[in-house]
């Protein structure tokens, strides 16, 4: 179980790392070459495109993963039917956006045009997402890594073109983004077609049942996306595209870090689905281990970003973007709740309580909205970061409370206490050193080293897991030696 989880996590992390790095690189090039206003326009366009995925995606990927992981032989049939449903939903969503944007006219014509152009990415993105769900269901993460690598190559070519072009505009960048996504979706569909190697038939009953089952995910995904992007929308309505660009620069870094929860969620979903049905005791062990390691990861990364935030903003962007440092420091704390929420939210989905997740997200969204409305006039775009943190805290807290009757957290308290002690030791000393003239990067490195050492000394990592990892590494090294 642990070996499969590690292998899936590595493959998923590699895929998401390629996507995040290429996306971050594209965003940084836009910020440095085209300035804050163009950055804000691009961010606003991607925000509305993401909001559209709530309808276009419909949560059908969760249905495919759930059913396909139980019986990989039917995964191909689900992929074919749900793919057609996704394409239809994408076209409907694009038409809906076109009508709303032209009727409401809340943005300048150039911004509206860019938003509508970006919504075209819903078609390739919806197809690509259902292809990824197929590979997740059959636990073939290497295919996701392959298609991610192909997309990264297309984006790198686009970035080089943007850097070399003389009169590049944000519309040109959006076309590069669209073409790259289309190429990946077509290649992914071709790989699924070859892998499934079956005769596909259109099953209307299957499509109808899938839409009914996944309907709660429309609200869940909508609230998740709105929670993450609500700040961007509020800033665009109360300020200018420049402020949107500044806030989005901080959000871009945090979005890059979100590859960790996404990779872990991708790798653990089929395993949790199978164990929940077959072995409740093994499922509980997986739940406890996941929570423990996710907490360790969060405490290892978040303090680093908080310490080096000013230098990081200056390194990646230009001087005007340093004003978003506080937003970055607040936003990165929300990673803690995103990581810890993965096991509990997946548990509630498997227990058939996915509708509750939608209500939890609504509660978080309300908290985010109240913060933005009340504090944005005084704090500016920094209030959006506070709202994001409050929202994720509410969502995680409610999910954890409801998940307790299924898998109580009490058996894990001893291990969690050791992690918190390591946190206090390592990062407590690092916090004291911030008062000295020590470089922020050296300070962060020292704090992480002390924290990691504290985890080892206090034996926060279960001994049986250490032994399994050592055996896995030994087998890998032996395999490499034989090949050499």
N, C-alpha and C positions, 0 to 999 in steps of 0.2 A: 504493500500500500504506500509506504513512504517513498520507495524507489520510483513508483509510477508517478506519484505527485511531484517528486523532484524533476523527473524527466519532462513531464508536461509543463511544469513551471518554467524550466529553462527554455523550452521551445516557444512557449507563449511570451516569455519575457523578451526573447530575441526578436520575435515578430513585432511586438508593441514598441520595443526600443527603436527598431528601424523606422516605424511610422512616426513616433514621437519626435525623434531627432530630425527627420526630414521635415516634419511640420514646423518644429521650432526653428530650424534653419531658414525655412521659407519666410516665416513671420519676422525673424530678425533681419533678413535681407530687406523686407518691406519697410521695417521701422528705420533702418539705417539709410536706405536709399531714397524712400519716398516721404518720410517724415511722420509726425504724429497723426495728422488728419487722415492721410491715406491708410495708416494702420488702423485707425478707428473705423473707417468705412469698411475695410476688409473684415475686421472683427465683427462688426454689426451684421454684415452679410452672412458670415458663417454662423452667427448666433441664430438668425432666423431659419437658416437651413437646418440647423440642429433641432430647433423647435419643430420643424416639419417632419423630422424622423419619428416623432411620437405617433403620428398618424400613419406615415408611410411604412414604418417597421411593424407596428401593431403588436409587438412582443412575440411575433411568430417564431423568432429564433429560440426563445425559451421552450416553446412547444416542440420544436424539432429536437433540441438537445434532450429534453425530458423523455420523449418517445424513442428517439434514435439511440440513446445510451442504453435503453432496456433491450432493444433489438436492432443491432446495426444493419440487419438485412433490409429493414423497411425505411432506413434513413434516406435512401435515394429517392424513394417514392414521395416521401414528405418534402424533400428538397424541391422536386419538380413542381408539385402542386403549390407549395407555399411561395415559390419563386414567382409564379404567374400572379398569385394574389398580391405579392409585394409590388410588382410592376404596375398593376392596376391602381393600387393605393397611392403609389408615387405620382402617377399622372394626375389623379384627383387632387392630391395635396398641392402640386404645382399650380393647377388651375385655381384652386382656392386662394393661394397666395397672390396670384396675379390680380384677382378680383379685389381682394382686401386692400392691397397696396395702392391700387389705382383709385379706389373709392375713398379711403381714409386720407391719403396724401399727407402723412405725418413727417415725411423726410424730404430733403431736397431731391430734385429729379435725378441727379447723378447717383445719389445713395440708393434711391428706389430701384434704378436700373441695375445697379450692382447686386442688390438683394435678389431680384428676380433672376438674374443670370446665375447666381450661386445656387438657387433652389433647383436648378437643373441637375445638380450633383445628386439629388435624391434618387434618381433612376439607377445610376451605377452603384451608389452606396447601398441601396436596398438589396440589390442583387449580390453584391460582395458580402454583405452581412449574413445573408442566408447561406452563402457558400461556406463562410467561416463556421456557422452553426453546424453544418454538416460535418466538417472536419473535427469539430469539438466533440460531437456526438459519438463519432467512431474513434476518437482519441488519436487522431493523426495530425498532431500539431505542426509537424514539419511542413505540411502543405501551406499552412497559414504563414509560417516563416518565409517560405518561398515566394508567395504572392506579395508579402510585405516587402521583401527585398526588391522585387520587380517594381513596385510602386515607389520605393525609395530611389531607385535608379532614375525613373521618370522625373521625379521631383528634383533630383540633383541636376539633371539635364536642364530642367526648367529654371533652376536657380542660376546656373551658369549663363543661360540665355539672358536672364534678367540683369545680371551683373554686367554683361558685355554690351547689352543694348543701350543706345543713347537716349531715346525718348520713350522709355517704357512707362506705361500707365498701370493703374490698379486694375483696370479692365483686362489688360493683357495678362496680368498675374492670375486673375480669376480663370481665364481660359486655360492657362497652364495647369492650374489646379484641377479643372474639370476633365481635361484630356488624360491626365495621369490617373485619376480615379476610374475613368471609363476603361482604360487599358487593363488595370488590375482586375476589375469586375469580369471582363470577358475572359481573361486568362484563368481566373478562379473557376468560372463556370465550366470552362473546358476541362479543367482538372477533375472537377466533381463528376462530369459526364463520363470521363474515362475510368475513374475510380469506382463509380457505382456499377458500371457494366451491366445494365439491366434495361428492360423495355419500360419506358415511362408511360403512364396513362393518367389522364386528367380525371380526378375523383371529386365530384362536386360535394358529396357528403363529407369527405375528409376536409375540404376547404371550409365548409360551413362550421364543422365541429371545431376546427382550429381557430377560426375567427371568434367563436363564442368563448372558448377556453381562454384565449389570450386577450380578450377584451379588457380585463382589469389592468393589463400592462400598458394599455394606451394612456390611462390616467397616471399609472406609476411612472412610466417613461416621461410623460409630459411634465409631471411635477419634478422629477429628477433633473430634467433639462432646464426647466424654468428656475429651479432652485440654484443651479449652477450658473445660469446666464441672466437671472433676473436683474442683477446689479448692472450688467451691460445695458439692458433695455431701459432701466430707470435713468442711468446716466445719459443715454441718448435722448431721452425725453426731456430731461431737465438741464442738460448742458450741451456741449458741442461734440463733434466727432473727435476733436483733439483730446478731450478728457476721456472719451471712450478708448482712444489709443493708449493713453498713459496707463489706465487701469488694465487694459488687455495685455500690456507688456508684462505686468506682474502675473496676471492670470496665465499667460503663456508658459511661464516657468513652472507654475503649480500644475498645469495641465500635463506638462512633460513628466512631472513626478507621479501623476496619477496612473502612469503605465504600471506601477507596482500593484495597486489594487486590481486593476483590470487584468493583468497577467495572472495574478493569483486566482481571481474569480473565474477566468477562462479555464484554468487547469483543474480547479477543484470541483467545478459544477458537475461534470459527468460522474466523477468519483463519489460525490455526496449523493447524487441521484441513485446510483446503484446500491451503495451501502445502506441508505435509508430504507430500501425495500428488503434487502437481503440480510443485513446484520446490524441491528440497532446498537449493539455494544461497540462494534468497530466504528460505527458512525459517530458515537459519542467521543471516542478517542480522537478521531480525526477533527472533530469540532474543537476539542480542548487544545490540541496541538496547533491548529490553525490560529486560534485566538492568541495563544502564547507567542508564536513566532511573528505574527502580524504586529503585536505590541512591541516586540523587540526591534523590528524593522522601523516602526514609526519613531521610537525614541532614539534610534540611531541617525535618522535623516533630518527630522524637523529641527533640532537645535543647530545643526550645521547651517541650514539655510537662514535661520534667524540671525546667526552671528555674521555671516558673510553677505547678507542681503544688499547693503549699500555697494560693496565692491562688485557684486555679481551684476547688479543693474548697470553699473558703469562699464563693466567688461562686455556685456552682451549688447547693450544699446548705447545711446549717446547721452550726454549730460542732462538734457531736459527730462529724461525718463527716471532720474534718481528720485524725483518727487513721488514716485509710486513705491518707494521702499517700504513704508509702513504697511501698505496694502499687501505687499508680498509676504511680510512677516506674519500678518494676520491670516492670510489665505492658506499658508503652508500648515498652520495648526489644524485646519480642517482635514488634512490628510489622515490624521490620527483616527477621526471618526469614520472616514471612508474605509480605511483598512479594517478596523474592528467590526464594522457593520457587515462585512462580507459573509462570515459564517451564519450569523443570526438571520440575515435577510434570506439567504438561500434555504435555511431551515424552515422558515415560515412559508416559502414557496412550495417546498416539498410537502409540508403539512396542509397544503390547500388554503393557507391564510394570506394569499397574495393581495387580496382586496384590502387587508389591514395595512399593508405597506403603502398603498395609495393614500390612505387616510393619514398615516404618519408623515408622508411627504407633504401632504396638504398642511398639516400642522407646522412643519418646518417652513413651508412656503409662506404661511401667514406671518410667522415670526420674522422671516427675511423681509417681507413687505413692510411690516411695521417699523423695522429698523431703518430701512431705506427712506420711507416717508418721513419719519421723525428726525433722523440724524443727517440725511444728505444735505439739507439746506445749510447746516453748520459745518459738517465735516467734509463735504464734497464727495468725490468718488471713493474716499476711504470708507465711507459708511457702507458701501456695497460689500467690502471685504468683511466688515463686522457682521453684516446680515448673513453672508455665506457661512460664517463660523457658527452663528446662532442656529441657523437652519439645520446644519449637519449634526449639531449637538442634540437638538430636539429629536431628529429622526433616529439617531443611534440609541438614545436613551429609551425611547418608546419601543423600539425593536428588541432591545435587550430585555426589557421587562416582560414582554409577551413571550419571548423565547425561553424564559427560565423554566416553566413547567415541563418543557420537552427535554432540555439538557441543562440542568442546574449548573451554575458557575462555581459553586462552593468547592468541589474537588480541585479546582485550579488556583485557589487563593494563595497557597503556599508558594507556588512557582511565580505567580504574579507579584507577590511581595518581594521576591528576590530580584525581579526585573526592576521594580521601583527603587530598590536599594542601590542597584548598579547605576540607575539614572541619577539618583541624588549624589552618588560619589563622583562619577565622571563629569557630568555637566554642571554640578555644583562648583567644582574646582574651576571649570572653564568659565563659569559666570563670574567668579571672583577675579579671574585674570583679565576680564574685559576692562577693568579699571586701570590696567597697566598699558604700556606702549607696545605690547606684543601684537604682531600682525594678526588680523582677523582669521586668515586662512590657517596660520599656525595654531592659533587658539582653538579653532574648530577641529583640527587634526588631533591635537592633544586631548580635547574633550572626548572625541570619539574613541581614541585609544584607551583612555581610562574607563570609559563606559563598556567597551568590549571586554577589557580585562576584568572588570567587575562582574560581568555575566559569567565569565569562565570560572573565576575564583569562587563565586557564590553558587555555582552549579545550577544556574537558572535553566540551562538546556538539559532536558532529561537524558540520563546516561545511556538508555537504550537507543535513543535517537543518534547520539554521538557514535555509538558502536556501529549502527547501521550505515551512517554516512561514511565512516572509515572503511567499512567493508565494500561499499559501493565505489569509493575512490580507488581502493586497492584493485578491484576487478577492472576498472577503467584503465589504470596504469599498466596492469598486466596485459591488457588487450593492446594498448599502444606499443608496449615493448615487443610483443609478438609481431605486430605489423611492421615495426622498424627493423 
